[in-house]
Amino acid sequence: MTELANPLRQKEESPAQIHPLAVVDTRAELKDGVVVGPGAVIGPEVFVGANTWIGPNVVLDGRLTIGERNKVFPGACLGLEPQDLKYRGASTEVVIGDGNTIRECVTINRATDEGEITRIGDNNLLMAYCHLGHNCELGNRIVMSNGIQVAGHVVIEDRAVIGGCLGIHQFVHIGGLAMVGGMTRVDRDVPPYCLVEGHPGRIRGLNRVGLRRSSNHYQEAELKQLQDIWTLLFRSDFVIKEGLDIAFKQKLMPAAEHLCTFIQASTRKGRRGPMPVRSSMD
């Protein structure tokens, strides 16, 4: 690897370094420390924040804002038109935060209608060949394994972990700290803190490993209440609505409250409500 292509060897305050074989529109804005590899193409409405590395043969186009300290690996295409038959040429946008790692051949499409944004937060890892459709919203510290195909209008909350080689249906909402097993068919909402797996996907329990690794975020009493509320909603004889009514009569700590409000909002979506729990027949 040449010094130009290695982001770890760039000085914090050095000017942008553009390989002679890259094509960068003069109207694009590249901040100090940006490195652009050979064969990269950057359009006129692109902003790239400081100390971001743009690898070989990356395409950045459309109204695209990329924050600081990101790494975009070879072949990624960010900010291109949405794959949506309703798109009529609106000047929509992609906004990407700081500290993200976007691996080989990832595609992130901009939104469909005027004023809309496809948005990615901070410190996410999107592994090779992931696709994020129009109007998606990702939070922070999400891990997406190889080959995940995300349809339009999907929301993924902070610290979710999603296994590889799967599809996520449009308008699905995946809650924070959820874990989705590889090759799961994700066609309904995934509640926060839950472990989901199967074809079709089913809730298998709480994501205990993820919760344990996040123990600095949760007190023992909060985790116990979360387990009790999960059992009430998914393993008791009460239907979801009855379980929520009982839960909301208690003083809920943040984790249990998030779980309940998520499921309450999801059930209002009807057919695209929360993913069911695994039954004894599964």
Helices and strands as residue ranges (DSSP letters): G 7-9, E 17-18, E 23-24, E 29-30, E 35-36, E 41-42, E 46-48, E 53-54, E 59-60, E 63-66, E 71-72, E 77-80, E 93-96, E 101-102, E 107-109, E 117-120, E 125-126, E 131-132, E 137-138, E 143-144, E 148-150, E 155-156, E 161-162, E 166-168, E 173-174, E 179-180, E 185-186, E 194-197, E 202-206, H 208-213, H 220-234, H 240-248, H 254-267, G 270-272
